[in-house]
Amino acid sequence: MVPSKTQERTIFYIDGFNLYFGITSKGWKNLKWLDINALSKNLLKSHQEISGVNYFTARVRNSPDKEKRQNTYLEALEIHTGIKIIYGRFQPNTIKCYRCGHSYSSPNEKMTDVNIASRMIVDAFQDKLDTAVLISGDTDLIPPIEEIKQNFPRKKVIVAFPPGRHNVNLQNSAHASFIIGRKKLSDSQLPDEITKPSGFVLQRPLEWN
């Protein structure tokens, strides 16, 4: 759909892990089966029209159960919504306990904030948006917001904080902000079952009921 000239062209940028862990921090496991496209529509204002929805995440590693749940979710998301998923990566990170001498692996997610920042700035430069809606509470995303404000004064960046992820510094950098409430998440769930073109049925993980 091509937005009308009277509507603000709005692109959503979703920090997948920030949103996931925000929901997890509240204990809302039944809201993890989230339809990102529906959530974007439910957050849209009457004077706005969606020009794009970008979901940023990374594939989890070294945890078969978590990998299976995530793969099922991402497949369901792609099939049901068709939104663009941009992947970062997990980087191995070894942590050593100096008290006991034991070392253990704790992989860190990498590139998501860089991917979001570059995508927002490129979209602003190419004049694909009037308003960027950033769903994240990550303060590493303050610099791209400041760059857009400085170089594209007619464009706006709105921060939609995931539950439990509010940050004053990020709020102050944006043109406006709000916290995503439980009802918006509840109203934006995927169907419990989604059928792939092959006929295989993807189901909401039992752990997310």
Residue frames as qw, qx, qy, qz and C-alpha x, y, z in Angstrom:
[[0.000, 0.887, 0.461, 0.000, 0.00, 0.00, 0.00],
 [0.399, 0.333, -0.019, 0.854, 1.32, 3.46, -0.93],
 [0.195, -0.556, -0.525, 0.615, 0.69, 5.96, 1.89],
 [0.192, 0.866, 0.380, 0.264, -1.39, 8.99, 1.00],
 [0.374, 0.494, -0.156, 0.769, 0.28, 12.40, 1.04],
 [0.390, -0.687, 0.054, -0.611, -1.68, 13.47, 4.09],
 [0.907, -0.417, -0.057, -0.035, -0.50, 10.53, 6.19],
 [0.196, -0.786, 0.587, 0.010, 2.87, 10.21, 7.91],
 [0.816, 0.298, -0.495, -0.012, 4.95, 7.45, 6.34],
 [0.547, -0.639, 0.448, -0.301, 5.88, 5.37, 9.37],
 [0.725, 0.284, -0.625, 0.059, 8.48, 2.61, 9.61],
 [0.766, -0.589, 0.158, -0.203, 8.82, 0.37, 12.65],
 [0.463, 0.513, -0.677, 0.255, 12.19, -0.90, 13.91],
 [0.826, -0.480, 0.002, -0.294, 11.81, -3.69, 16.48],
 [0.083, 0.554, -0.787, 0.260, 14.67, -4.82, 18.71],
 [0.771, -0.137, -0.541, -0.307, 13.54, -8.44, 19.03],
 [0.601, -0.089, -0.672, 0.424, 15.54, -9.47, 22.09],
 [0.004, -0.110, 0.358, -0.927, 14.83, -6.24, 23.97],
 [0.615, -0.170, -0.165, -0.752, 11.12, -6.76, 23.39],
 [0.770, -0.094, -0.627, -0.075, 11.30, -10.47, 24.27],
 [0.477, -0.054, -0.638, 0.602, 13.15, -9.95, 27.54],
 [0.226, -0.176, 0.182, -0.941, 10.86, -7.06, 28.44],
 [0.753, -0.193, -0.320, -0.541, 7.88, -9.39, 28.14],
 [0.736, -0.039, -0.639, 0.218, 9.79, -12.10, 30.03],
 [0.200, 0.179, -0.516, 0.813, 10.66, -9.72, 32.87],
 [0.491, -0.184, 0.120, -0.843, 6.95, -9.24, 33.51],
 [0.350, -0.015, 0.909, -0.225, 6.25, -12.98, 33.54],
 [0.644, 0.451, 0.125, -0.606, 3.93, -12.68, 30.55],
 [0.328, -0.228, 0.855, 0.332, 4.98, -15.94, 28.89],
 [0.464, 0.512, 0.723, -0.026, 1.61, -16.24, 27.13],
 [0.294, 0.902, 0.089, -0.302, 2.38, -13.02, 25.20],
 [0.370, -0.521, 0.587, 0.497, 5.63, -14.20, 23.57],
 [0.467, 0.320, 0.751, 0.340, 3.79, -15.59, 20.49],
 [0.065, 0.706, 0.163, -0.686, 3.68, -12.03, 19.22],
 [0.547, 0.614, 0.456, 0.340, 2.48, -10.91, 15.81],
 [0.386, -0.338, 0.037, 0.858, 4.92, -8.06, 15.14],
 [0.043, 0.281, 0.501, 0.817, 2.94, -6.75, 12.18],
 [0.348, -0.695, -0.589, -0.221, -0.29, -6.66, 14.21],
 [0.491, -0.595, -0.288, 0.568, 1.52, -4.92, 17.07],
 [0.270, -0.068, 0.230, 0.933, 2.81, -2.25, 14.70],
 [0.157, -0.479, -0.563, -0.654, -0.71, -1.66, 13.39],
 [0.477, -0.694, -0.538, 0.048, -2.08, -1.49, 16.94],
 [0.466, -0.498, -0.134, 0.719, 0.51, 1.15, 17.87],
 [0.270, 0.292, 0.408, 0.822, -0.19, 3.25, 14.78],
 [0.101, 0.466, 0.350, -0.806, -1.86, 6.64, 15.19],
 [0.512, 0.662, 0.520, -0.168, -4.73, 7.81, 12.98],
 [0.290, 0.903, -0.159, -0.272, -2.49, 10.23, 11.07],
 [0.202, -0.568, 0.762, 0.238, 0.13, 7.55, 10.32],
 [0.914, 0.307, -0.058, -0.258, 0.42, 4.82, 7.73],
 [0.750, -0.393, 0.480, 0.229, 2.87, 1.90, 7.78],
 [0.507, 0.748, -0.372, -0.212, 5.63, 2.04, 5.17],
 [0.630, 0.349, -0.681, 0.133, 7.63, -0.83, 6.62],
 [0.764, -0.573, 0.192, -0.225, 8.13, -3.17, 9.57],
 [0.552, 0.516, -0.618, 0.216, 11.66, -4.40, 10.36],
 [0.839, -0.521, 0.065, -0.143, 12.36, -7.02, 13.02],
 [0.337, 0.676, -0.610, 0.240, 15.93, -7.38, 14.28],
 [0.859, -0.424, 0.223, -0.179, 17.12, -10.49, 16.11],
 [0.186, 0.571, -0.798, -0.041, 19.82, -13.18, 16.23],
 [0.852, -0.061, -0.482, -0.196, 19.66, -16.96, 16.26],
 [0.595, -0.646, 0.413, -0.241, 20.20, -18.37, 19.76],
 [0.619, 0.414, -0.665, 0.057, 22.90, -20.98, 20.18],
 [0.267, 0.235, -0.834, 0.422, 23.87, -23.82, 22.56],
 [0.371, 0.086, 0.654, -0.654, 20.35, -24.36, 23.91],
 [0.004, -0.140, -0.886, -0.442, 18.35, -26.86, 21.83],
 [0.013, 0.631, 0.747, -0.208, 15.00, -26.13, 23.53],
 [0.024, 0.733, 0.103, -0.672, 15.37, -22.36, 23.09],
 [0.042, -0.285, 0.642, 0.711, 16.60, -22.81, 19.52],
 [0.051, 0.342, 0.904, 0.251, 13.53, -24.91, 18.68],
 [0.029, 0.753, 0.548, -0.363, 11.10, -22.39, 20.17],
 [0.016, -0.658, 0.163, 0.735, 12.79, -19.49, 18.43],
 [0.073, -0.106, 0.780, 0.613, 12.92, -21.26, 15.06],
 [0.065, 0.536, 0.840, 0.056, 9.23, -22.11, 15.32],
 [0.000, -0.789, -0.332, 0.517, 8.39, -18.52, 16.21],
 [0.050, -0.541, 0.377, 0.750, 10.48, -16.95, 13.44],
 [0.087, 0.128, 0.866, 0.475, 9.03, -19.32, 10.84],
 [0.037, 0.675, 0.726, -0.126, 5.52, -18.52, 12.01],
 [0.053, -0.743, -0.090, 0.661, 6.28, -14.81, 11.92],
 [0.071, -0.328, 0.590, 0.734, 7.65, -14.90, 8.40],
 [0.045, 0.284, 0.893, 0.347, 4.82, -17.06, 7.01],
 [0.035, -0.710, -0.681, 0.178, 1.96, -15.23, 8.70],
 [0.064, -0.868, -0.150, 0.468, 3.16, -11.63, 8.43],
 [0.691, 0.568, 0.185, 0.407, 5.79, -11.47, 5.70],
 [0.175, -0.974, 0.125, 0.069, 7.74, -8.85, 7.66],
 [0.593, 0.621, -0.424, 0.288, 11.45, -8.32, 7.06],
 [0.803, -0.582, 0.051, 0.120, 13.70, -10.07, 9.61],
 [0.394, 0.772, -0.417, 0.273, 17.27, -8.77, 9.88],
 [0.918, -0.321, -0.183, 0.140, 19.69, -11.08, 11.67],
 [0.087, -0.832, 0.523, -0.163, 22.65, -10.28, 13.86],
 [0.763, 0.165, -0.615, 0.111, 24.69, -13.01, 15.49],
 [0.736, -0.673, 0.067, -0.041, 25.75, -14.48, 18.81],
 [0.415, 0.685, -0.529, 0.279, 29.45, -14.09, 19.60],
 [0.821, -0.241, -0.461, 0.238, 31.19, -16.59, 21.86],
 [0.093, -0.766, 0.305, -0.558, 32.22, -15.01, 25.14],
 [0.737, -0.128, -0.605, 0.273, 34.18, -16.86, 27.82],
 [0.346, -0.782, 0.157, -0.493, 33.76, -15.69, 31.40],
 [0.623, 0.110, -0.672, 0.384, 36.21, -16.79, 34.09],
 [0.599, -0.765, -0.141, -0.189, 35.40, -16.88, 37.79],
 [0.324, 0.631, -0.537, 0.457, 38.53, -15.65, 39.54],
 [0.576, -0.500, 0.441, -0.473, 37.31, -17.06, 42.84],
 [0.876, -0.095, 0.456, -0.124, 37.03, -20.69, 41.75],
 [0.205, -0.455, 0.700, 0.510, 38.99, -20.59, 38.48],
 [0.498, 0.368, 0.782, 0.069, 36.11, -22.07, 36.49],
 [0.104, 0.273, -0.356, -0.888, 35.41, -20.74, 32.99],
 [0.419, 0.456, 0.777, -0.111, 32.08, -20.90, 31.22],
 [0.176, 0.210, 0.538, 0.797, 30.60, -19.75, 27.94],
 [0.141, 0.675, 0.517, -0.507, 28.13, -16.86, 27.86],
 [0.370, 0.309, 0.521, 0.704, 27.45, -15.87, 24.24],
 [0.050, 0.556, 0.240, -0.794, 26.47, -12.27, 23.60],
 [0.495, 0.711, 0.491, 0.089, 24.13, -10.97, 20.95],
 [0.321, -0.405, 0.250, 0.819, 25.95, -8.73, 18.48],
 [0.152, 0.085, 0.565, 0.806, 25.09, -6.36, 15.62],
 [0.017, 0.689, 0.724, 0.043, 21.41, -5.76, 16.40],
 [0.110, -0.831, -0.197, 0.508, 21.93, -2.16, 17.53],
 [0.194, -0.394, 0.492, 0.752, 24.26, -1.50, 14.57],
 [0.139, 0.305, 0.828, 0.449, 21.76, -3.03, 12.15],
 [0.014, -0.804, -0.575, 0.153, 18.92, -0.93, 13.56],
 [0.186, -0.732, 0.042, 0.654, 20.99, 2.25, 13.53],
 [0.187, -0.212, 0.622, 0.730, 22.17, 1.83, 9.94],
 [0.105, 0.469, 0.821, 0.309, 18.70, 0.91, 8.69],
 [0.054, -0.833, -0.440, 0.331, 17.08, 3.93, 10.35],
 [0.163, -0.658, 0.219, 0.702, 19.65, 6.35, 8.98],
 [0.183, -0.013, 0.755, 0.629, 19.56, 4.88, 5.47],
 [0.074, 0.631, 0.763, 0.123, 15.75, 5.02, 5.40],
 [0.082, -0.846, -0.223, 0.477, 15.84, 8.64, 6.54],
 [0.209, -0.470, 0.463, 0.722, 18.51, 9.52, 3.95],
 [0.094, 0.143, 0.819, 0.548, 16.50, 7.83, 1.18],
 [0.364, 0.013, 0.081, -0.928, 13.37, 9.69, 2.36],
 [0.380, -0.174, -0.873, -0.252, 11.38, 6.52, 2.96],
 [0.383, -0.550, -0.701, 0.242, 9.79, 7.78, 6.16],
 [0.125, -0.742, -0.013, -0.658, 8.36, 10.74, 7.99],
 [0.581, -0.601, 0.356, -0.418, 8.31, 8.96, 11.35],
 [0.532, 0.233, -0.803, 0.131, 10.47, 6.16, 12.73],
 [0.741, -0.521, 0.107, -0.409, 9.02, 4.11, 15.59],
 [0.376, 0.427, -0.783, 0.253, 11.77, 2.36, 17.53],
 [0.844, -0.439, -0.108, -0.287, 10.69, -0.48, 19.80],
 [0.740, 0.133, -0.454, 0.479, 13.60, -0.83, 22.19],
 [0.458, -0.888, -0.040, -0.006, 15.02, 0.40, 25.49],
 [0.831, -0.047, 0.055, 0.551, 18.66, 0.16, 24.39],
 [0.127, -0.912, 0.025, 0.390, 20.63, 3.37, 25.02],
 [0.496, -0.212, 0.563, 0.626, 23.11, 2.35, 22.29],
 [0.319, 0.566, 0.637, 0.415, 20.45, 3.61, 19.88],
 [0.103, -0.856, -0.211, 0.460, 20.65, 7.20, 21.10],
 [0.271, -0.425, 0.422, 0.754, 23.36, 8.19, 18.52],
 [0.165, 0.270, 0.736, 0.598, 21.29, 7.32, 15.41],
 [0.048, -0.810, -0.580, 0.075, 18.31, 9.16, 16.89],
 [0.231, -0.764, 0.015, 0.603, 20.47, 12.24, 17.42],
 [0.282, -0.159, 0.599, 0.732, 21.84, 11.97, 13.87],
 [0.106, 0.549, 0.745, 0.365, 18.36, 11.84, 12.39],
 [0.146, -0.866, -0.387, 0.281, 17.23, 14.82, 14.49],
 [0.284, -0.640, 0.217, 0.680, 20.26, 16.84, 13.42],
 [0.171, -0.185, 0.667, 0.701, 20.32, 15.95, 9.72],
 [0.156, -0.373, -0.748, -0.526, 16.61, 15.46, 9.02],
 [0.076, 0.036, 0.481, -0.873, 14.79, 18.01, 11.18],
 [0.585, 0.001, -0.165, -0.794, 11.43, 17.32, 9.54],
 [0.705, -0.046, -0.694, -0.143, 11.51, 13.65, 10.47],
 [0.557, -0.567, 0.320, -0.515, 10.53, 12.26, 13.87],
 [0.476, 0.136, -0.857, 0.142, 11.73, 9.36, 15.97],
 [0.672, -0.455, 0.104, -0.575, 9.30, 7.91, 18.50],
 [0.184, 0.279, -0.914, 0.229, 10.47, 5.34, 21.03],
 [0.807, -0.303, -0.186, -0.471, 8.02, 2.63, 22.10],
 [0.109, -0.507, 0.792, -0.322, 9.49, 1.05, 25.23],
 [0.626, -0.122, -0.760, -0.126, 8.95, -2.68, 25.77],
 [0.685, -0.675, -0.149, -0.228, 7.54, -3.55, 29.22],
 [0.787, -0.555, 0.071, 0.262, 10.17, -3.05, 31.91],
 [0.708, 0.145, 0.199, 0.662, 12.61, -1.38, 29.51],
 [0.064, 0.971, 0.177, 0.146, 11.93, 2.33, 30.04],
 [0.662, -0.141, -0.045, 0.735, 15.05, 4.51, 29.96],
 [0.031, -0.885, -0.219, 0.410, 15.07, 8.25, 30.69],
 [0.229, -0.533, 0.446, 0.682, 18.08, 9.03, 28.48],
 [0.210, 0.189, 0.815, 0.506, 16.55, 7.27, 25.50],
 [0.067, 0.773, 0.622, -0.100, 13.24, 8.98, 26.20],
 [0.111, -0.826, -0.018, 0.553, 14.90, 12.40, 26.24],
 [0.259, -0.298, 0.609, 0.688, 16.64, 11.77, 22.92],
 [0.187, 0.397, 0.823, 0.360, 13.40, 10.99, 21.06],
 [0.177, -0.292, -0.218, -0.914, 10.69, 13.36, 19.85],
 [0.700, -0.306, 0.102, -0.637, 8.16, 11.35, 21.86],
 [0.247, 0.189, -0.944, 0.113, 7.92, 8.04, 23.70],
 [0.746, -0.280, 0.081, -0.599, 5.51, 5.67, 25.40],
 [0.251, -0.282, 0.914, -0.149, 5.51, 2.25, 27.07],
 [0.528, -0.020, -0.690, -0.494, 3.84, -0.68, 25.30],
 [0.557, -0.258, 0.473, -0.632, 1.10, -1.98, 27.60],
 [0.355, -0.049, 0.931, -0.071, -0.06, -5.51, 28.20],
 [0.602, 0.525, 0.465, -0.381, -3.32, -5.05, 26.27],
 [0.431, 0.730, -0.357, -0.392, -1.50, -4.01, 23.08],
 [0.005, 0.408, -0.908, -0.094, 0.58, -7.18, 23.31],
 [0.440, 0.168, 0.833, -0.292, -2.42, -9.35, 24.13],
 [0.584, 0.647, 0.246, -0.424, -4.32, -7.94, 21.14],
 [0.405, 0.745, -0.458, -0.266, -1.37, -8.71, 18.84],
 [0.573, -0.306, 0.760, -0.003, -0.91, -12.48, 19.12],
 [0.281, 0.269, -0.776, -0.496, -0.36, -14.91, 16.26],
 [0.864, -0.099, -0.197, -0.454, -2.90, -17.70, 15.68],
 [0.697, -0.469, 0.531, -0.115, -2.09, -20.74, 17.85],
 [0.732, 0.044, 0.616, 0.287, -1.50, -22.79, 14.70],
 [0.314, 0.754, -0.259, -0.516, 0.00, -21.64, 11.41],
 [0.886, 0.192, 0.412, 0.095, 0.21, -23.96, 8.41],
 [0.218, -0.538, 0.530, 0.618, 3.29, -23.84, 6.20],
 [0.577, 0.463, -0.352, -0.574, 2.94, -24.20, 2.39],
 [0.267, 0.261, -0.925, -0.071, 4.21, -27.78, 2.81],
 [0.692, -0.379, -0.488, -0.374, 1.26, -28.55, 5.07],
 [0.542, -0.111, -0.628, 0.547, 3.34, -28.74, 8.26],
 [0.330, -0.841, -0.301, -0.307, 1.62, -26.99, 11.17],
 [0.327, 0.297, -0.459, 0.771, 3.61, -24.62, 13.38],
 [0.520, -0.678, -0.507, -0.116, 2.20, -24.43, 16.89],
 [0.218, -0.823, 0.262, -0.455, 2.63, -22.01, 19.76],
 [0.416, 0.252, -0.794, 0.364, 5.24, -23.58, 22.10],
 [0.605, -0.539, -0.586, -0.038, 3.64, -25.20, 25.15],
 [0.508, -0.275, -0.354, 0.736, 5.99, -23.16, 27.36],
 [0.022, 0.067, 0.091, 0.993, 4.36, -19.98, 25.99],
 [0.366, -0.521, -0.654, -0.408, 0.80, -20.92, 26.99]]
